[in-house]
């Protein structure tokens, strides 16, 4: 059962096939590790009925190996791997397939 925004993000990102090693707030800096790092929760709108619109800020980081070798395309490959995650997020956002949040919360977008 998803009982927190953190868990909802975890479940949502775990559906991305471009992510094979997912961590939350902490990870090693090993090749292909992807970490969801929280960056805060802030109030956007406060409504008269007591409801609120809030922004849950987070960052997604992917650790990739780097090559200093001449004529080596591996850095391009790593960039394209990271881009695949960004494209997946954009596709899910456009389709309205957003994290299922607990407690009656509704995700409006992931940007």
GROMACS elastic network, one bead per residue, 0.5 to 0.9 nm:
[ bonds ]
;  ai    aj funct       b0    kb
    1     7     6  0.88102   500
    2     5     6  0.79307   500
    2     6     6  0.87441   500
    2     7     6  0.57416   500
    2     8     6  0.59020   500
    2    11     6  0.82506   500
    2   100     6  0.79623   500
    2   101     6  0.73510   500
    2   102     6  0.63085   500
    3     6     6  0.84238   500
    3     7     6  0.67014   500
    3     8     6  0.77004   500
    3   101     6  0.79522   500
    3   102     6  0.55834   500
    3   103     6  0.78085   500
    4     7     6  0.52186   500
    4     8     6  0.63035   500
    4     9     6  0.87663   500
    4   101     6  0.71247   500
    4   102     6  0.60662   500
    4   103     6  0.84176   500
    5     9     6  0.62389   500
    5    10     6  0.85809   500
    5    56     6  0.84016   500
    5    99     6  0.84786   500
    5   100     6  0.85738   500
    5   101     6  0.59090   500
    5   102     6  0.68998   500
    6     9     6  0.53043   500
    6    10     6  0.62670   500
    6    11     6  0.87614   500
    6    24     6  0.82481   500
    6    36     6  0.89208   500
    6    38     6  0.84044   500
    7    11     6  0.61484   500
    7    12     6  0.85350   500
    7   101     6  0.86043   500
    8    11     6  0.51885   500
    8    12     6  0.61208   500
    8    13     6  0.86458   500
    8    99     6  0.55896   500
    8   100     6  0.59400   500
    8   101     6  0.57354   500
    8   102     6  0.77020   500
    9    12     6  0.50229   500
    9    13     6  0.60335   500
    9    14     6  0.83228   500
    9    36     6  0.82379   500
    9    99     6  0.60409   500
    9   100     6  0.83258   500
    9   101     6  0.84069   500
   10    13     6  0.54023   500
   10    14     6  0.59913   500
   10    15     6  0.89169   500
   10    22     6  0.80630   500
   10    23     6  0.83277   500
   10    24     6  0.75686   500
   10    36     6  0.79008   500
   10    99     6  0.88265   500
   11    14     6  0.51677   500
   11    15     6  0.68559   500
   11    99     6  0.75681   500
   11   100     6  0.86708   500
   12    15     6  0.56501   500
   12    16     6  0.76482   500
   12    97     6  0.89917   500
   12    98     6  0.73148   500
   12    99     6  0.53716   500
   12   100     6  0.78786   500
   13    16     6  0.54928   500
   13    17     6  0.88990   500
   13    19     6  0.76524   500
   13    22     6  0.80891   500
   13    36     6  0.89038   500
   13    89     6  0.85432   500
   13    99     6  0.85699   500
   14    17     6  0.76637   500
   14    19     6  0.69858   500
   14    20     6  0.81382   500
   14    21     6  0.89046   500
   14    22     6  0.71350   500
   15    18     6  0.88660   500
   15    19     6  0.81523   500
   16    19     6  0.56515   500
   16    20     6  0.83309   500
   16    85     6  0.71397   500
   16    88     6  0.68649   500
   16    89     6  0.83771   500
   17    20     6  0.68786   500
   17    85     6  0.84195   500
   17    88     6  0.88484   500
   18    81     6  0.71123   500
   18    82     6  0.81294   500
   18    84     6  0.64210   500
   18    85     6  0.59081   500
   18    88     6  0.83452   500
   19    22     6  0.65540   500
   19    32     6  0.77298   500
   19    33     6  0.80465   500
   19    34     6  0.68178   500
   19    62     6  0.89195   500
   19    85     6  0.72523   500
   20    32     6  0.73550   500
   20    33     6  0.76459   500
   20    34     6  0.80158   500
   21    32     6  0.66499   500
   21    33     6  0.51200   500
   21    34     6  0.59963   500
   21    35     6  0.84228   500
   22    27     6  0.85125   500
   22    32     6  0.89130   500
   22    33     6  0.62578   500
   22    35     6  0.58103   500
   22    36     6  0.77329   500
   23    26     6  0.63204   500
   23    27     6  0.58453   500
   23    28     6  0.89778   500
   23    33     6  0.73515   500
   23    34     6  0.60594   500
   23    36     6  0.63113   500
   23    37     6  0.87428   500
   24    27     6  0.73131   500
   24    34     6  0.84669   500
   24    35     6  0.53804   500
   24    37     6  0.62394   500
   24    38     6  0.83388   500
   25    35     6  0.62545   500
   25    36     6  0.56580   500
   25    38     6  0.65709   500
   26    35     6  0.67083   500
   26    36     6  0.81021   500
   26    37     6  0.75302   500
   27    30     6  0.82585   500
   27    33     6  0.72186   500
   27    34     6  0.78891   500
   27    35     6  0.64396   500
   28    31     6  0.89361   500
   28    33     6  0.72271   500
   28    63     6  0.87964   500
   29    32     6  0.84676   500
   29    33     6  0.66441   500
   29    34     6  0.89152   500
   29    62     6  0.85894   500
   29    63     6  0.58205   500
   29    64     6  0.82902   500
   30    33     6  0.57097   500
   30    63     6  0.61996   500
   30    64     6  0.73452   500
   30    65     6  0.79836   500
   31    34     6  0.89322   500
   31    62     6  0.81646   500
   31    63     6  0.54452   500
   31    65     6  0.57676   500
   32    62     6  0.61397   500
   32    63     6  0.53653   500
   32    64     6  0.56333   500
   32    65     6  0.81676   500
   32    78     6  0.89091   500
   32    81     6  0.88956   500
   33    61     6  0.81066   500
   33    62     6  0.56765   500
   33    63     6  0.54236   500
   33    64     6  0.77807   500
   34    60     6  0.68707   500
   34    61     6  0.55006   500
   34    63     6  0.65231   500
   35    59     6  0.80517   500
   35    60     6  0.57080   500
   35    61     6  0.53079   500
   35    62     6  0.65669   500
   35    63     6  0.85923   500
   36    58     6  0.67164   500
   36    59     6  0.58341   500
   36    61     6  0.67016   500
   37    57     6  0.88007   500
   37    58     6  0.54310   500
   37    59     6  0.51372   500
   37    60     6  0.62895   500
   37    61     6  0.77583   500
   38    41     6  0.86182   500
   38    56     6  0.80545   500
   38    57     6  0.62558   500
   38    59     6  0.64070   500
   38    60     6  0.88363   500
   39    56     6  0.76547   500
   39    57     6  0.50006   500
   39    59     6  0.69715   500
   40    55     6  0.81454   500
   40    56     6  0.60316   500
   40    57     6  0.52432   500
   40    58     6  0.70364   500
   41    54     6  0.67982   500
   41    55     6  0.55815   500
   41    57     6  0.60045   500
   41    58     6  0.89045   500
   42    53     6  0.88160   500
   42    54     6  0.55281   500
   42    55     6  0.52055   500
   42    56     6  0.65781   500
   42    57     6  0.80119   500
   43    46     6  0.72926   500
   43    52     6  0.71981   500
   43    53     6  0.63290   500
   43    55     6  0.63730   500
   43    56     6  0.89823   500
   44    52     6  0.74526   500
   44    53     6  0.53301   500
   44    54     6  0.50641   500
   44    55     6  0.64535   500
   45    51     6  0.85351   500
   45    52     6  0.55498   500
   45    54     6  0.69100   500
   46    49     6  0.86214   500
   46    50     6  0.69900   500
   46    51     6  0.63995   500
   46    53     6  0.65538   500
   46    54     6  0.87173   500
   47    50     6  0.55297   500
   47    51     6  0.53885   500
   47    52     6  0.58190   500
   47    53     6  0.81758   500
   48    51     6  0.72870   500
   49    52     6  0.87390   500
   61    82     6  0.89163   500
   62    82     6  0.68337   500
   64    75     6  0.85290   500
   64    78     6  0.61842   500
   64    79     6  0.84052   500
   64    82     6  0.86037   500
   65    74     6  0.85206   500
   65    75     6  0.78002   500
   65    78     6  0.75082   500
   66    74     6  0.76305   500
   66    75     6  0.60832   500
   66    78     6  0.82033   500
   67    70     6  0.84373   500
   67    72     6  0.72012   500
   67    73     6  0.84945   500
   67    74     6  0.66677   500
   67    75     6  0.62171   500
   68    72     6  0.79661   500
   68    75     6  0.88125   500
   69    72     6  0.56639   500
   69    73     6  0.89670   500
   70    73     6  0.87119   500
   72    75     6  0.73732   500
   72    76     6  0.86068   500
   73    76     6  0.53114   500
   73    77     6  0.64471   500
   73    78     6  0.89112   500
   74    78     6  0.62182   500
   74    79     6  0.86314   500
   75    78     6  0.50846   500
   75    79     6  0.62539   500
   75    80     6  0.86228   500
   76    79     6  0.50786   500
   76    80     6  0.61613   500
   76    81     6  0.86236   500
   77    80     6  0.50850   500
   77    81     6  0.62152   500
   77    82     6  0.87826   500
   78    81     6  0.50082   500
   78    82     6  0.63773   500
   78    83     6  0.85785   500
   79    82     6  0.51613   500
   79    83     6  0.60890   500
   79    84     6  0.86696   500
   80    84     6  0.61702   500
   80    85     6  0.89292   500
   81    84     6  0.52160   500
   81    85     6  0.70273   500
   82    85     6  0.54239   500
   82    86     6  0.66997   500
   82    87     6  0.88865   500
   83    87     6  0.60710   500
   83    88     6  0.85101   500
   84    87     6  0.51072   500
   84    88     6  0.61566   500
   84    89     6  0.87111   500
   85    88     6  0.50614   500
   85    89     6  0.63059   500
   85    90     6  0.87019   500
   86    89     6  0.51540   500
   86    90     6  0.62615   500
   86    91     6  0.86706   500
   87    90     6  0.50091   500
   87    91     6  0.60921   500
   87    92     6  0.85579   500
   88    91     6  0.50970   500
   88    92     6  0.61267   500
   88    93     6  0.84905   500
   89    92     6  0.51716   500
   89    93     6  0.60256   500
   89    94     6  0.85588   500
   89   110     6  0.73158   500
   89   111     6  0.81013   500
   90    93     6  0.50823   500
   90    94     6  0.60894   500
   90    95     6  0.85673   500
   90   110     6  0.79857   500
   90   111     6  0.78292   500
   91    94     6  0.51710   500
   91    95     6  0.61492   500
   91    96     6  0.85966   500
   91    97     6  0.84395   500
   92    95     6  0.51218   500
   92    96     6  0.61148   500
   92    98     6  0.65543   500
   92   110     6  0.86429   500
   93    96     6  0.51257   500
   93    97     6  0.59783   500
   93    98     6  0.62805   500
   93   108     6  0.87153   500
   93   109     6  0.59643   500
   93   110     6  0.60921   500
   93   111     6  0.79576   500
   94    97     6  0.76526   500
   94   109     6  0.85723   500
   95    98     6  0.83668   500
   96   108     6  0.82266   500
   96   109     6  0.77380   500
   97   100     6  0.87743   500
   98   101     6  0.87670   500
   98   106     6  0.87772   500
   98   107     6  0.62557   500
   98   108     6  0.76614   500
   98   109     6  0.68909   500
   98   110     6  0.73448   500
   99   106     6  0.83866   500
   99   107     6  0.65103   500
   99   110     6  0.88326   500
  100   105     6  0.82546   500
  100   106     6  0.73318   500
  100   107     6  0.73447   500
  101   104     6  0.71149   500
  101   105     6  0.54409   500
  101   106     6  0.60934   500
  101   107     6  0.68362   500
  102   105     6  0.58836   500
  102   106     6  0.82890   500
  103   106     6  0.89232   500
  107   110     6  0.77616   500
